[in-house]
Amino acid sequence: MSLDDLKSAVPDYAKDLKLNLGSVIGNSDLPQQQLWGTVLACAIASRSAKVLRELEPEAKANLSPEAYTAAKSAAAIMAMNNVFYRTRHLLSDPEYGTLRAGLRMNVIGNPGVDKVDFELWSLAVSAINGCGMCLDSHEQVLRKAGVERETIQEAVKIAAVLQAVGATLDAEAALAE
């Protein structure tokens, strides 16, 4: 199971995805922990069993146990937060924005890894889940911490490619049934 196996599974009509998969992961300038934490969190967020099965072993091999758990935590907490905050944003009644969330989010304050890495993974998952409020919030935290726009864009590119690969492979699997 590997990045190469995943690329091999991408059909010919999606050659651009195969090429992008190789470049956004194989040629990334992100440090290993940021890269593989982003890959793992986005593989989970893609909801594609194939993408997750192929990339998880490589992510686990490239992450400390703490970073591995934190990346999974980012995917989990953002699965909840992205629905909650996206809904708040989309509702036309602004009063919802004044109500207390009342949801536990302790992992955001103490993720077990560098806060910047966790914020980057959370931003990437938020891109997949389409929560503009979360994207803005995480991007602002990252920029205040001195993270360059290019780094943020790298994480978003990983999210976009993994989501597209997952959708394509899942569609092919459904058509083959």
Secondary structure by P-SEA (a helix, b strand, c coil): ccaaaaaaaccccaaaaaaaaaaccccccccaaaaaaaaaaaaaaaccaaaaaacaaaaaaaccaaaaaaaaaaaaaaaaaaaaaaaaaaccccccccccccccccccccccccaaaaaaaaaaaaaaaccaaaaaaaaaaaaaacccaaaaaaaaaaaaaaaaaaaaaaaaaaaac
